Amino acid sequence: MQGVPFNALDFQRAIDITDETLNLYKHWFALLTRWNSRINLVASSTLRDFWFRHAMDSHQIHACLPPGTKTIIDLGAGAGFPGIALAVMMRDTPGAQITLVESNGKKCNFLRTVIRELSLPAEVIQRRAEDLTHQPYDVVTARAFAPLPRLLSYAHQFWNGTTVGVFPKGESWESEIEDALVAWEFKNKTQPSQTDENARILMVTKLRPKKKQDHGGQSIDQKSA
């Protein structure tokens, strides 16, 4: 699809959503266009390809959510990709709550405006991800936020035994997994990206820091070492 004009109707047909849901996406796009002229939410060149580069790329995360997902945390939410897209798709899910973590105050103001005007089941926390306290979520996600080893160090505090990390990654996804396995133990499945043939969506489970041996042969928690 890349290189081919991809508009709102193409997006609707590709993912089979109602007119009501499409209108929420259109409202988000209108707000993004208006705010982007004042603050740097996304590069203007990518805004012109909103429906494929941002909307489609974010929406595909929804298909990777485990059944029964209710609580999601999006680290480094930026302009709302993928957190706002997930909130749009889950707005009628009982008990759904999407938490958007963003340290930039202006971006937080934008996100709160979108949530309010679209009546979405979401909240915004203006903090750095590493400064948040431990709280488990069903799903942890992040898009274009950090390399996987560092991302897992941020995400781990939101993990419990059933948490799934759903992370879209670019063409370096294999090397990022290898690098992450140096310090972390986890199970991983991959899903081909619908927007980039070289990219993958990583679905990480059973995450825990590796243990290493000290000089006396004692096991030391990698995270606290």
N, C-alpha and C positions, 0 to 999 in steps of 0.2 A: 503493500500500500504506500510505502514511502515514495515521494516524488509525485504522487497523484493527489489532486485536490481532494480534501477530505473535510466535509462540512458537517453541520449538525444533523442533517437527515441521514448521512452516511453513518454517523456515530449511532444514531437511533436504530438503524437497520442492523448494524453489526452486532449490537448487544441486546437487541429486542427489549427496549424499555418503552413505557407508556409516554404519551404526550405530557402528562403531568410531571413525570420524572425529567424528561427532556427540558421542560420549562425551568426546572430548578437549576439544571446545568447552565441554561442560557442566562438565567439571572446571575449566577456565579460569574460567568464569563463577562457579563456587562459590568459587574462590580470590579472585577479584576482589571478590565480595560480602563475604567475610570480611575481607579486608584493607582494603576501602574504609571500613569502620567505624572503622578506626584511623588511616589516612592518606588524604589526598585524592587518589585516583587518577583518578576521574571524578566529575562531578556526580551526586548521587543521583537526580535527575530523569531523567538519561539512562541510568542503570544499570537502571531499570525497563523500558527499551526496548532492552535489550542486544542482542537477536537481530536487530533491524532497524537500529537506530542505530549499533551498533558492529560486530557480527559480520558482517552483510550488507554494510555499507559497507566493511569491511576486506577481506572475501573477494573482492569484485569486482576488487580490484587483481590477484589471482592470474590472472584471465582475460586481463589486459593484459600479462603477462610474455612476453618474446620466447621462442621455442622454444630449448631448451638452456640456459636460465637456471640457474645453480648458485649464484652468490654475490650476495647482496643486502645492502645496508646501509640501515637505517631510522634516520633522523635525528630526534632528539627522540622516542624510542620511547614515553615515558609509561607507560601501562598495557598496551602491546603492540599498539596499533592503528597500522598493519597488520602489524607484524613477526611477532608471535606467530601471527596467522592464516596468514601465509605459511609459517611454519615448520611449522604443523600440516599444511598441504596438501602440503608438500614433504618430509615426514619420511621417506618411502621413496625419495626421489630420490638416487641415488648421487652423492656429492661435494657435496651441498647444504650451504651454510653461510650462515645469516642472522645478521648482526651488528646488535645493537640498541645505539644510542648514546643515553645518557641521563645528564644531569649530576646529577640528584637521587638521593642515596644510598638513600633509602627506596624510591623507585620501582625502583631497580636491584635491591634485595633482593627485591622482589616479582617482578620479571622473572626473576631467577635461580631463584626458587622454582618458578615456572610451568615454566620450561625443564627443571628437574630432575624435577619430578613427572610431566611429560608426555613426558619423554625426547625432547626436540626437538633438531634439528640447529642450534642457535643459541648465541650467546655475547653477553654484555653488556659494554659498555665504559663505565665511568663517567667521561665527559669531556664537555666542550662540543664541539660539532661543529667549530667553528673552530679548536680546539686540536689536532686530530688531524693526523697526518702523511699525506702522499700515499700512497694505495694504491688501485688500480683495482678496481672491482666490475662485475659484469654489469649490475646494476640498482641505482639509487639511488632511495629512496622516502622520503616523509615525509607525515604527515597532521596538519593543523592546527598546523603548526610555525612557518612564517614566510611573509610575502608572497613571491611568486615571484622578484623581483629579488634579495632577500637570500638566499632559499633556494638559488638558483643559485650565489651566491658561496660558500656552504658546500659545495654538492654538487660543484663543479667539480674539487676536488682528488681526487675519487674516480672521475674520468672517464678513459676512454681512447677509442680510435676507435670502439669498438662499444658503449659503455655507453648504456643507456637510462634516462632519468629518468621514473618513473611517479608522478605527483603528483595526488591528488584535490584539486579546488579548488571553492569555492562559487560563488555567483552573480556574484562579481566577477572571474571567471576571464578574461574578455576584456580588461578593463583591466589585470589583472596581467601578461598577455602583452605588452600594449603598453608597459607600464612596463619590463618586463625587456628588451625589444628596444632600449632606449636604450643599455644597456651590454653586451649579450650578443648573439651570433649563434647561432642554433640552428634546427633543423627541429622542427616540432611537429604532432602529430596529436591529435585529441580524441575521446574516447569518452563518450557520454551516461552519466550516473550512474544506477544502478538504485535509488538511495534518495532522490534529489532531482532533480526535472525541470529545475531551474535550475542544477545543478552539472555539472561535467565532470571526466573524468580526463584529464590532460595526459600525453602521451607525447613526451618531449623527446629529441632525438638531435643529434649533431654540434655539441655545445655548445663555444663558445670565446668568450673576451672580445673585444669589439670593439676595434679600433685607432683612435686619433684622431690628428689632425695637430697637431704643435707649431707654434710661431710661425715656425719655419724650414722648415715643410713636411715635416718628418720624421715618420714613423709612430711612435706611442708605444703600447705595450701598455696597454689600458684598465685592466687589473687592477693594474699596477704604477704607474700614473700618480697 
